[in-house]
Amino acid sequence: MPIRRQLIRALIKPGNTLPAFVWLFLVFNQAVNSGYPPSPSTIGLVVINSTALVLFMIRRDASKVGTPIEGLLAISGTFTESFLKDAGQLRDAQLLPTLVQAVALAGWAASLATLGRSFGIVPADRGLVQHGPYRFVRHPVYAFEALFSVGYLMAAPDASSALLGSSLAVPNAGIIALWAVLQLARIVREERILGGYEEYRQTVRWRLIPFVW
């Protein structure tokens, strides 16, 4: 099928468009939870999540999809960090956390661009990507997202967020810790879905951090 027809078909597919509209929650929530005027990091996050929204719309069909439990795990891991709060601290952050976030955002953007139409949230096989950042670690999107979280926590260590409008205030460190647990479990489950993954794992040994894991 010509690429133009593939893209049109993807754009009108409910399985792509409906999750994309849900993804808008991330874009708006990050903007609302940030101080005004927004920091460069917040603007970068909005741009990245807007890019992810577009990839959602044009992604190719999956040849294999994970279980509902794996889907719930992936969605929880994705949306957990949308509750991070900076209360304007990112805008006034010192040089080191700002640089950490800038490097993370650049790597995150490059990894998403490389993933292209294989992008997804729920574990699914849309084609194994092995070039670009994926030559060095098997999950560069998560790796750079984790690096950004480190920079975020450095910039706003004391901020907390009231979850879902409740009186329970959860500090950023707690939100990031929960996100990390969910993502680690998600990574292990994701790797069982992709075809040809055993050969890829032999070529690229490390999941997130070279020489560590």
N, CA, C and O of each residue as an XYZ file, in Angstrom:
852
protein
N       0.846     -1.190      0.000
C       0.000      0.000      0.000
C       0.887      1.248      0.000
O       1.821      1.323      0.799
N       0.621      2.243     -0.883
C       1.426      3.472     -0.906
C       1.414      4.159      0.455
O       0.439      4.080      1.202
N       2.511      4.829      0.755
C       2.647      5.464      2.070
C       1.558      6.495      2.310
O       1.100      6.653      3.441
N       1.131      7.205      1.262
C       0.081      8.216      1.435
C      -1.216      7.574      1.908
O      -1.870      8.081      2.819
N      -1.583      6.465      1.291
C      -2.805      5.770      1.692
C      -2.669      5.193      3.102
O      -3.634      5.179      3.866
N      -1.480      4.722      3.440
C      -1.254      4.204      4.789
C      -1.470      5.291      5.832
O      -2.085      5.047      6.870
N      -0.965      6.493      5.558
C      -1.103      7.590      6.512
C      -2.559      8.023      6.645
O      -3.036      8.276      7.751
N      -3.265      8.108      5.518
C      -4.674      8.494      5.579
C      -5.469      7.456      6.364
O      -6.333      7.801      7.170
N      -5.174      6.203      6.125
C      -5.866      5.127      6.850
C      -5.588      5.197      8.338
O      -6.483      4.974      9.153
N      -4.340      5.509      8.697
C      -3.974      5.616     10.112
C      -4.674      6.797     10.774
O      -5.111      6.709     11.922
N      -4.778      7.912     10.031
C      -5.369      9.127     10.596
C      -6.851      8.965     10.923
O      -7.345      9.572     11.872
N      -7.556      8.160     10.152
C      -8.994      8.021     10.382
C      -9.333      6.792     11.212
O     -10.510      6.504     11.428
N      -8.339      6.073     11.673
C      -8.583      4.861     12.459
C      -8.903      5.239     13.905
O      -8.096      5.916     14.542
N     -10.062      4.820     14.449
C     -10.417      5.169     15.833
C      -9.378      4.722     16.854
O      -9.183      5.388     17.871
N      -8.709      3.599     16.592
C      -7.694      3.114     17.523
C      -6.493      4.035     17.626
O      -5.708      3.927     18.568
N      -6.340      4.944     16.662
C      -5.272      5.941     16.718
C      -5.793      7.293     17.206
O      -5.170      7.938     18.050
N      -6.933      7.712     16.674
C      -7.422      9.055     16.979
C      -7.929      9.187     18.414
O      -7.681     10.206     19.058
N      -8.636      8.175     18.927
C      -9.173      8.276     20.283
C      -8.071      8.354     21.339
O      -8.131      9.226     22.205
N      -7.052      7.460     21.299
C      -5.960      7.614     22.261
C      -5.207      8.937     22.104
O      -4.698      9.488     23.080
N      -5.142      9.444     20.863
C      -4.450     10.712     20.642
C      -5.160     11.855     21.364
O      -4.506     12.736     21.923
N      -6.480     11.846     21.355
C      -7.219     12.882     22.073
C      -7.027     12.749     23.584
O      -6.956     13.751     24.295
N      -6.942     11.511     24.069
C      -6.657     11.308     25.487
C      -5.260     11.846     25.817
O      -5.029     12.384     26.900
N      -4.342     11.692     24.872
C      -2.961     12.153     25.072
C      -2.901     13.666     25.275
O      -1.964     14.179     25.888
N      -3.900     14.371     24.762
C      -3.949     15.813     24.962
C      -3.947     16.184     26.450
O      -3.539     17.280     26.833
N      -4.410     15.248     27.272
C      -4.395     15.488     28.722
C      -2.991     15.813     29.201
O      -2.799     16.709     30.023
N      -2.006     15.078     28.682
C      -0.617     15.321     29.085
C      -0.175     16.734     28.713
O       0.442     17.438     29.512
N      -0.500     17.128     27.494
C      -0.070     18.437     27.013
C      -0.674     19.555     27.869
O       0.040     20.441     28.339
N      -1.983     19.507     28.065
C      -2.652     20.560     28.819
C      -2.309     20.509     30.303
O      -2.141     21.550     30.939
N      -2.205     19.297     30.859
C      -1.926     19.175     32.283
C      -0.544     19.705     32.626
O      -0.363     20.348     33.660
N       0.432     19.439     31.765
C       1.773     19.954     32.011
C       1.805     21.471     31.948
O       2.500     22.125     32.726
N       1.048     22.016     31.017
C       1.000     23.471     30.917
C       0.331     24.084     32.140
O       0.789     25.103     32.656
N      -0.752     23.466     32.605
C      -1.496     23.993     33.753
C      -0.709     23.861     35.046
O      -0.759     24.750     35.895
N       0.018     22.761     35.205
C       0.752     22.506     36.440
C       2.061     23.283     36.543
O       2.755     23.191     37.555
N       2.400     24.034     35.521
C       3.662     24.769     35.518
C       3.419     26.237     35.841
O       2.326     26.768     35.648
N       4.455     26.860     36.329
C       4.364     28.286     36.621
C       4.278     29.104     35.349
O       4.545     28.611     34.254
N       3.901     30.357     35.510
C       3.798     31.253     34.363
C       4.718     32.454     34.560
O       4.733     33.024     35.651
N       5.476     32.856     33.561
C       5.551     32.238     32.233
C       6.233     30.873     32.293
O       7.027     30.623     33.201
N       5.940     29.995     31.351
C       6.488     28.638     31.402
C       7.999     28.632     31.215
O       8.566     29.488     30.536
N       8.632     27.643     31.836
C      10.075     27.490     31.692
C      10.400     26.840     30.349
O       9.518     26.240     29.733
N      11.651     26.944     29.879
C      12.042     26.244     28.646
C      11.792     24.743     28.737
O      11.425     24.113     27.746
N      11.992     24.157     29.944
C      11.762     22.720     30.103
C      10.299     22.371     29.895
O       9.980     21.365     29.261
N       9.405     23.204     30.429
C       7.978     22.961     30.255
C       7.590     23.070     28.787
O       6.814     22.258     28.282
N       8.126     24.067     28.110
C       7.851     24.225     26.678
C       8.353     23.000     25.919
O       7.682     22.506     25.013
N       9.547     22.509     26.296
C      10.097     21.315     25.656
C       9.211     20.096     25.862
O       9.014     19.302     24.942
N       8.676     19.949     27.072
C       7.780     18.829     27.349
C       6.510     18.901     26.507
O       6.045     17.892     25.978
N       5.962     20.096     26.391
C       4.752     20.266     25.586
C       5.042     19.917     24.128
O       4.222     19.277     23.469
N       6.206     20.335     23.622
C       6.574     20.030     22.238
C       6.732     18.525     22.045
O       6.258     17.968     21.055
N       7.400     17.867     22.994
C       7.620     16.427     22.881
C       6.303     15.663     22.915
O       6.090     14.744     22.124
N       5.423     16.044     23.830
C       4.151     15.342     23.926
C       3.239     15.658     22.743
O       2.406     14.836     22.362
N       3.395     16.834     22.170
C       2.655     17.140     20.947
C       3.168     16.287     19.788
O       2.390     15.831     18.950
N       4.484     16.076     19.749
C       5.064     15.188     18.737
C       4.553     13.768     18.908
O       4.204     13.098     17.935
N       4.511     13.314     20.165
C       3.986     11.975     20.435
C       2.535     11.851     19.996
O       2.116     10.801     19.509
N       1.775     12.916     20.166
C       0.378     12.910     19.737
C       0.289     12.680     18.227
O      -0.542     11.900     17.762
N       1.154     13.365     17.460
C       1.159     13.198     16.005
C       1.545     11.761     15.640
O       0.936     11.157     14.757
N       2.558     11.217     16.322
C       2.982      9.841     16.051
C       1.866      8.852     16.353
O       1.712      7.842     15.666
N       1.086      9.156     17.394
C      -0.079      8.345     17.712
C      -1.023      8.266     16.513
O      -1.554      7.204     16.188
N      -1.217      9.410     15.868
C      -2.186      9.491     14.770
C      -1.729      8.723     13.526
O      -2.561      8.201     12.784
N      -0.416      8.652     13.294
C       0.068      8.065     12.041
C       0.738      6.710     12.232
O       1.280      6.153     11.278
N       0.710      6.171     13.448
C       1.409      4.913     13.703
C       0.838      3.775     12.867
O      -0.338      3.782     12.502
N       1.690      2.798     12.570
C       1.261      1.656     11.772
C       0.510      0.649     12.646
O       0.593      0.693     13.874
N      -0.213     -0.245     12.004
C      -0.965     -1.266     12.729
C      -0.014     -2.232     13.426
O       1.093     -2.488     12.953
N      -0.467     -2.759     14.554
C       0.334     -3.716     15.310
C       0.062     -5.132     14.822
O      -1.077     -5.493     14.526
N       1.126     -5.929     14.742
C       0.965     -7.337     14.377
C       0.686     -8.194     15.611
O       0.209     -9.324     15.504
N       0.993     -7.631     16.792
C       0.762     -8.341     18.046
C       0.594     -7.319     19.149
O       1.322     -6.328     19.189
N      -0.361     -7.543     20.051
C      -0.656     -6.604     21.127
C      -0.576     -7.341     22.462
O      -0.906     -8.523     22.552
N      -0.132     -6.625     23.501
C      -0.008     -7.214     24.819
C      -1.353     -7.429     25.499
O      -2.403     -7.127     24.933
N      -1.309     -7.950     26.709
C      -2.513     -8.240     27.480
C      -3.087     -6.954     28.069
O      -2.392     -5.938     28.120
N      -4.358     -6.982     28.517
C      -4.931     -5.805     29.177
C      -4.135     -5.357     30.404
O      -4.043     -4.160     30.673
N      -3.570     -6.285     31.137
C      -2.764     -5.923     32.311
C      -1.527     -5.159     31.879
O      -1.161     -4.163     32.503
N      -0.879     -5.617     30.813
C       0.289     -4.910     30.288
C      -0.092     -3.528     29.778
O       0.673     -2.574     29.917
N      -1.282     -3.426     29.185
C      -1.758     -2.130     28.726
C      -1.986     -1.174     29.875
O      -1.612     -0.004     29.798
N      -2.602     -1.666     30.946
C      -2.849     -0.837     32.126
C      -1.535     -0.387     32.752
O      -1.409      0.757     33.189
N      -0.567     -1.282     32.793
C       0.750     -0.949     33.342
C       1.406      0.152     32.516
O       1.983      1.087     33.071
N       1.318      0.042     31.189
C       1.937      1.035     30.304
C       1.267      2.392     30.445
O       1.947      3.415     30.530
N      -0.061      2.409     30.471
C      -0.791      3.673     30.586
C      -0.496      4.340     31.926
O      -0.311      5.556     31.991
N      -0.452      3.546     32.994
C      -0.146      4.100     34.322
C       1.248      4.696     34.354
O       1.456      5.778     34.902
N       2.218      3.978     33.756
C       3.580      4.488     33.727
C       3.712      5.764     32.923
O       4.501      6.644     33.266
N       2.933      5.865     31.844
C       2.996      7.054     30.987
C       2.425      8.284     31.674
O       3.016      9.362     31.615
N       1.275      8.126     32.326
C       0.554      9.286     32.845
C       0.951      9.680     34.268
O       0.573     10.756     34.734
N       1.698      8.839     34.958
C       2.073      9.148     36.340
C       2.808     10.475     36.449
O       2.516     11.277     37.336
N       3.757     10.709     35.552
C       4.569     11.919     35.659
C       3.819     13.188     35.265
O       4.329     14.292     35.456
N       2.629     13.043     34.725
C       1.856     14.241     34.402
C       1.399     14.970     35.664
O       0.917     16.101     35.589
N       1.551     14.319     36.835
C       1.163     14.949     38.092
C       2.317     15.706     38.756
O       2.139     16.283     39.829
N       3.493     15.708     38.131
C       4.608     16.465     38.688
C       4.263     17.956     38.755
O       3.582     18.488     37.878
N       4.734     18.600     39.785
C       4.443     20.018     40.004
C       5.760     20.767     40.192
O       6.641     20.321     40.926
N       5.880     21.920     39.515
C       7.126     22.673     39.699
C       6.917     24.023     40.365
O       7.883     24.628     40.831
N       5.678     24.513     40.424
C       5.372     25.779     41.110
C       6.298     26.913     40.678
O       6.647     27.778     41.481
N       6.693     26.903     39.407
C       7.545     27.964     38.890
C       9.026     27.770     39.130
O       9.834     28.597     38.707
N       9.408     26.665     39.819
C      10.820     26.466     40.143
C      11.669     26.129     38.930
O      12.859     26.441     38.907
N      11.079     25.495     37.921
C      11.857     25.169     36.731
C      12.356     26.430     36.044
O      13.459     26.456     35.496
N      11.542     27.466     36.078
C      11.908     28.720     35.427
C      13.132     29.357     36.079
O      13.919     30.028     35.411
N      13.290     29.143     37.393
C      14.390     29.750     38.132
C      15.478     28.750     38.495
O      16.293     29.008     39.381
N      15.492     27.606     37.812
C      16.446     26.546     38.151
C      17.880     26.977     37.869
O      18.133     27.821     37.009
N      18.806     26.387     38.605
C      20.221     26.666     38.398
C      20.707     25.987     37.122
O      19.965     25.255     36.467
N      21.967     26.246     36.785
C      22.498     25.810     35.498
C      22.511     24.288     35.354
O      22.112     23.773     34.310
N      22.963     23.555     36.384
C      23.112     22.103     36.251
C      21.787     21.399     35.963
O      21.706     20.665     34.978
N      20.744     21.589     36.777
C      19.483     20.914     36.442
C      18.900     21.354     35.110
O      18.231     20.572     34.434
N      19.148     22.601     34.728
C      18.668     23.078     33.429
C      19.372     22.345     32.291
O      18.740     21.954     31.310
N      20.701     22.161     32.429
C      21.459     21.437     31.401
C      21.045     19.975     31.333
O      20.924     19.410     30.246
N      20.827     19.360     32.494
C      20.391     17.956     32.524
C      19.077     17.798     31.782
O      18.917     16.873     30.985
N      18.141     18.691     32.037
C      16.847     18.622     31.368
C      16.973     18.892     29.868
O      16.287     18.264     29.060
N      17.849     19.829     29.499
C      18.014     20.154     28.079
C      18.578     18.958     27.310
O      18.094     18.628     26.228
N      19.602     18.312     27.872
C      20.180     17.125     27.233
C      19.134     16.024     27.126
O      19.023     15.364     26.093
N      18.364     15.827     28.202
C      17.340     14.788     28.211
C      16.271     15.055     27.159
O      15.850     14.138     26.454
N      15.833     16.300     27.050
C      14.801     16.633     26.073
C      15.293     16.419     24.644
O      14.545     15.938     23.793
N      16.549     16.774     24.382
C      17.108     16.577     23.041
C      17.183     15.087     22.698
O      16.804     14.677     21.601
N      17.677     14.275     23.648
C      17.754     12.836     23.407
C      16.387     12.192     23.301
O      16.179     11.284     22.497
N      15.457     12.665     24.113
C      14.080     12.167     24.092
C      13.446     12.437     22.734
O      12.816     11.554     22.151
N      13.612     13.662     22.230
C      13.060     14.033     20.923
C      13.671     13.189     19.802
O      12.960     12.725     18.911
N      14.990     12.994     19.852
C      15.662     12.198     18.830
C      15.186     10.746     18.853
O      15.035     10.123     17.802
N      14.953     10.216     20.036
C      14.494      8.832     20.169
C      13.082      8.672     19.629
O      12.784      7.684     18.957
N      12.210      9.634     19.915
C      10.847      9.585     19.383
C      10.853      9.676     17.861
O      10.131      8.947     17.182
N      11.684     10.589     17.331
C      11.761     10.746     15.878
C      12.248      9.457     15.220
O      11.769      9.085     14.149
N      13.191      8.783     15.855
C      13.708      7.527     15.329
C      12.641      6.440     15.392
O      12.520      5.629     14.473
N      11.876      6.423     16.466
C      10.816      5.418     16.624
C       9.735      5.588     15.559
O       9.225      4.604     15.024
N       9.388      6.839     15.255
C       8.462      7.120     14.157
C       7.133      6.402     14.269
O       6.473      6.472     15.305
N       6.736      5.713     13.213
C       5.424      5.073     13.160
C       5.350      3.791     13.983
O       4.298      3.154     14.034
N       6.432      3.410     14.617
C       6.411      2.269     15.541
C       6.031      2.702     16.951
O       5.989      1.882     17.867
N       5.754      3.991     17.123
C       5.411      4.531     18.443
C       4.111      3.929     18.970
O       3.182      3.659     18.208
N       4.062      3.724     20.278
C       2.844      3.256     20.927
C       2.998      3.362     22.437
O       4.098      3.584     22.943
N       1.897      3.203     23.149
C       1.912      3.205     24.602
C       1.727      1.787     25.121
O       2.570      1.264     25.849
N       0.617      1.176     24.739
C       0.371     -0.215     25.121
C       1.361     -1.103     24.378
O       1.569     -0.907     23.180
N       1.986     -2.084     25.057
C       2.943     -2.963     24.388
C       2.357     -3.606     23.134
O       1.303     -4.240     23.189
N       3.040     -3.440     22.010
C       2.580     -3.974     20.732
C       3.767     -4.054     19.784
O       4.751     -3.332     19.940
N       3.662     -4.932     18.809
C       4.716     -5.086     17.812
C       4.337     -4.305     16.561
O       3.502     -4.748     15.772
N       4.961     -3.132     16.383
C       4.762     -2.315     15.183
C       6.054     -2.223     14.378
O       6.248     -1.299     13.587
N       6.914     -3.182     14.593
C       8.195     -3.192     13.909
C       9.318     -2.827     14.853
O       9.218     -1.845     15.588
N      10.369     -3.595     14.842
C      11.503     -3.396     15.740
C      12.452     -2.347     15.167
O      12.954     -2.504     14.054
N      12.697     -1.288     15.917
C      13.609     -0.221     15.494
C      14.992     -0.505     16.076
O      15.121     -0.761     17.273
N      16.027     -0.460     15.234
C      17.367     -0.803     15.695
C      18.421      0.227     15.292
O      19.615     -0.026     15.456
N      18.009      1.375     14.772
C      18.977      2.384     14.356
C      18.893      3.607     15.268
O      18.086      3.648     16.196
N      19.735      4.601     14.991
C      19.753      5.806     15.820
C      20.130      5.474     17.255
O      21.029      4.665     17.482
N      19.458      6.085     18.231
C      19.776      5.812     19.646
C      19.561      4.359     20.038
O      20.108      3.895     21.038
N      18.762      3.639     19.252
C      18.473      2.241     19.567
C      19.655      1.325     19.272
O      19.587      0.128     19.552
N      20.730      1.862     18.715
C      21.956      1.086     18.541
C      22.742      0.984     19.837
O      23.622      0.133     19.963
N      22.434      1.843     20.802
C      23.229      1.922     22.028
C      22.499      1.390     23.257
O      23.101      0.720     24.096
N      21.216      1.683     23.365
C      20.378      1.110     24.420
C      19.043      0.713     23.803
O      18.625      1.276     22.791
N      18.385     -0.250     24.414
C      17.177     -0.791     23.808
C      15.932      0.061     24.083
O      14.921     -0.071     23.392
N      16.007      0.921     25.079
C      14.853      1.757     25.427
C      15.291      3.213     25.641
O      15.192      3.727     26.755
N      15.770      3.875     24.594
C      16.283      5.236     24.774
C      15.211      6.255     25.171
O      15.518      7.216     25.877
N      13.961      6.068     24.735
C      12.906      6.999     25.139
C      12.772      7.008     26.649
O      12.711      8.073     27.263
N      12.724      5.825     27.255
C      12.602      5.736     28.711
C      13.867      6.227     29.403
O      13.801      6.824     30.478
N      15.019      5.975     28.786
C      16.279      6.406     29.386
C      16.348      7.928     29.484
O      16.713      8.470     30.528
N      16.003      8.611     28.408
C      16.053     10.076     28.429
C      14.920     10.660     29.256
O      15.064     11.733     29.841
N      13.797      9.960     29.308
C      12.708     10.404     30.182
C      13.154     10.328     31.646
O      12.840     11.208     32.447
N      13.887      9.268     31.979
C      14.408      9.132     33.336
C      15.423     10.235     33.648
O      15.426     10.791     34.746
N      16.285     10.547     32.669
C      17.257     11.617     32.871
C      16.547     12.949     33.079
O      16.957     13.748     33.921
N      15.490     13.187     32.319
C      14.727     14.414     32.514
C      14.125     14.456     33.915
O      14.104     15.512     34.549
N      13.642     13.326     34.398
C      13.060     13.268     35.739
C      14.087     13.634     36.801
O      13.767     14.301     37.785
N      15.330     13.192     36.592
C      16.401     13.552     37.530
C      16.605     15.063     37.541
O      16.688     15.676     38.605
N      16.684     15.660     36.354
C      16.847     17.107     36.272
C      15.660     17.852     36.848
O      15.825     18.898     37.478
N      14.472     17.326     36.640
C      13.248     17.943     37.172
C      13.278     17.940     38.692
O      12.970     18.943     39.335
N      13.656     16.791     39.260
C      13.708     16.677     40.718
C      14.792     17.578     41.302
O      14.616     18.127     42.391
N      15.902     17.737     40.597
C      16.953     18.648     41.046
C      16.446     20.085     41.090
O      16.807     20.857     41.978
N      15.600     20.433     40.114
C      15.110     21.806     40.028
C      13.955     22.083     40.974
O      13.816     23.199     41.476
N      13.124     21.074     41.223
C      11.934     21.272     42.074
C      11.835     20.149     43.101
O      10.889     19.362     43.065
N      12.803     20.066     44.016
C      12.829     18.937     44.964
C      11.735     18.979     46.016
O      11.345     17.933     46.536
N      11.236     20.152     46.337
C      10.285     20.284     47.448
C       8.834     20.392     47.001
O       7.936     20.394     47.843
N       8.583     20.481     45.702
C       7.210     20.651     45.225
C       6.422     19.365     45.396
O       6.990     18.274     45.383
N       5.123     19.495     45.555
C       4.249     18.326     45.684
C       2.958     18.604     44.944
O       2.634     19.751     44.636
N       2.230     17.545     44.666
C       1.003     17.666     43.892
C      -0.137     16.968     44.604
O       0.039     15.877     45.146
N      -1.312     17.596     44.605
C      -2.522     16.976     45.149
C      -3.109     16.078     44.069
O      -3.551     16.562     43.027
N      -3.113     14.784     44.312
C      -3.540     13.838     43.308
C      -5.047     13.866     43.118
O      -5.816     13.698     44.064
N      -5.453     14.082     41.864
C      -6.857     14.028     41.469
C      -7.743     14.904     42.342
O      -8.882     14.543     42.638
N      -7.222     16.051     42.753
C      -8.017     16.998     43.512
C      -8.210     16.636     44.973
O      -8.988     17.289     45.668
N      -7.518     15.608     45.459
C      -7.669     15.205     46.851
C      -6.787     16.059     47.741
O      -6.020     16.896     47.265
N      -6.910     15.835     49.045
C      -6.078     16.562     50.007
C      -4.724     15.893     50.212
O      -3.894     16.390     50.973
N      -4.501     14.782     49.544
C      -3.238     14.054     49.676
C      -2.184     14.685     48.764
O      -2.285     14.617     47.539
N      -1.178     15.295     49.379
C      -0.100     15.925     48.617
C       1.068     14.953     48.497
O       1.626     14.522     49.506
N       1.428     14.617     47.298
C       2.515     13.675     47.050
C       3.712     14.441     46.498
O       3.575     15.138     45.492
N       4.881     14.331     47.125
C       6.061     15.059     46.624
C       6.516     14.521     45.280
O       6.215     13.385     44.912
N       7.248     15.359     44.554
C       7.754     14.943     43.252
C       8.579     13.673     43.329
O       8.511     12.832     42.433
N       9.365     13.526     44.400
C      10.202     12.336     44.542
C       9.344     11.075     44.594
O       9.722     10.045     44.036
N       8.188     11.149     45.262
C       7.303     10.002     45.342
C       6.686      9.669     43.996
O       6.555      8.498     43.639
N       6.305     10.708     43.244
C       5.723     10.484     41.920
C       6.746      9.861     40.981
O       6.426      8.940     40.230
N       7.972     10.364     41.023
C       9.022      9.831     40.152
C       9.385      8.405     40.554
O       9.650      7.572     39.688
N       9.401      8.111     41.854
C       9.695      6.750     42.312
C       8.638      5.772     41.810
O       8.970      4.680     41.349
N       7.363      6.162     41.898
C       6.287      5.311     41.395
C       6.422      5.125     39.890
O       6.261      4.019     39.375
N       6.719      6.218     39.187
C       6.914      6.138     37.738
C       8.030      5.150     37.401
O       7.886      4.351     36.475
N       9.138      5.194     38.139
C      10.277      4.326     37.860
C       9.903      2.853     38.032
O      10.274      2.018     37.206
N       9.179      2.535     39.089
C       8.759      1.152     39.323
C       7.871      0.657     38.185
O       8.048     -0.452     37.681
N       6.914      1.493     37.788
C       6.006      1.120     36.706
C       6.755      0.941     35.388
O       6.467      0.015     34.629
N       7.708      1.821     35.117
C       8.443      1.743     33.854
C       9.350      0.515     33.798
O       9.482     -0.108     32.745
N       9.967      0.169     34.910
C      10.831     -1.010     34.917
C      10.019     -2.269     34.634
O      10.436     -3.136     33.866
N       8.849     -2.354     35.270
C       7.978     -3.497     34.994
C       7.493     -3.471     33.551
O       7.383     -4.513     32.905
N       7.211     -2.296     33.061
C       6.740     -2.132     31.679
C       7.789     -2.583     30.679
O       7.461     -3.240     29.690
N       9.035     -2.242     30.922
C      10.123     -2.617     30.022
C      10.219     -4.132     29.892
O      10.318     -4.664     28.786
N      10.189     -4.819     31.025
C      10.313     -6.272     31.013
C       9.161     -6.903     30.241
O       9.367     -7.849     29.480
N       7.952     -6.386     30.434
C       6.784     -6.940     29.742
C       6.818     -6.612     28.246
O       6.445     -7.442     27.417
N       7.264     -5.411     27.906
C       7.316     -4.981     26.508
C       8.213     -5.874     25.679
O       7.898     -6.191     24.532
N       9.319     -6.276     26.253
C      10.316     -7.029     25.501
C       9.811     -8.400     25.072
O      10.398     -9.026     24.190
N       8.740     -8.867     25.680
C       8.192    -10.171     25.322
C       7.299    -10.110     24.088
O       6.920    -11.142     23.534
N       6.965     -8.890     23.661
C       6.006     -8.719     22.571
C       6.691     -8.656     21.207
O       6.171     -9.194     20.229
N       7.848     -8.006     21.133
C       8.458     -7.681     19.846
C       9.075     -8.887     19.163
O       9.820     -9.651     19.777
N       8.759     -9.049     17.892
C       9.366    -10.104     17.103
C      10.826     -9.796     16.792
O      11.180     -8.643     16.546
N      11.672    -10.819     16.803
C      13.097    -10.638     16.537
C      13.866    -10.011     17.669
O      14.998     -9.565     17.483
N      13.258     -9.969     18.861
C      13.897     -9.252     19.965
C      15.103     -9.986     20.521
O      16.044     -9.352     20.999
N      15.093    -11.312     20.467
C      16.229    -12.075     21.005
C      17.514    -11.720     20.276
O      18.555    -11.524     20.904
N      17.443    -11.637     18.943
C      18.628    -11.272     18.165
C      19.062     -9.844     18.469
O      20.254     -9.560     18.583
N      18.091     -8.952     18.598
C      18.398     -7.554     18.923
C      19.066     -7.443     20.284
O      20.005     -6.666     20.455
N      18.591     -8.206     21.242
C      19.163     -8.164     22.589
C      20.607     -8.655     22.596
O      21.416     -8.199     23.404
N      20.924     -9.568     21.710
C      22.307    -10.026     21.633
C      23.226     -8.941     21.069
O      24.403     -8.866     21.424
N      22.676     -8.102     20.187
C      23.456     -7.030     19.577
C      23.575     -5.821     20.494
O      24.656     -5.249     20.632
N      22.460     -5.425     21.126
C      22.424     -4.273     22.035
C      22.155     -4.821     23.432
O      21.028     -5.209     23.743
N      23.154     -4.852     24.247
C      23.061     -5.553     25.527
C      22.267     -4.787     26.577
O      21.555     -5.387     27.382
N      22.388     -3.451     26.571
C      21.883     -2.659     27.685
C      20.490     -2.104     27.421
O      20.184     -1.655     26.317
N      19.656     -2.141     28.446
C      18.289     -1.648     28.317
C      18.232     -0.114     28.400
O      17.693      0.536     27.505
N      18.788      0.460     29.475
C      18.660      1.894     29.731
C      19.993      2.613     29.835
O      20.193      3.655     29.211
N      20.909      2.052     30.627
C      22.185      2.716     30.915
C      23.322      1.790     30.520
O      23.443      0.704     31.089
N      24.159      2.178     29.568
C      25.280      1.323     29.163
C      26.146      0.922     30.350
O      26.479      1.748     31.200
N      26.503     -0.348     30.395
C      27.362     -0.940     31.407
C      26.705     -1.022     32.784
O      27.356     -1.406     33.755
N      25.421     -0.664     32.876
C      24.714     -0.755     34.165
C      23.531     -1.711     34.048
O      23.486     -2.725     34.744
N      22.564     -1.396     33.165
C      21.366     -2.245     33.030
C      20.704     -2.034     31.675
O      19.686     -2.661     31.381
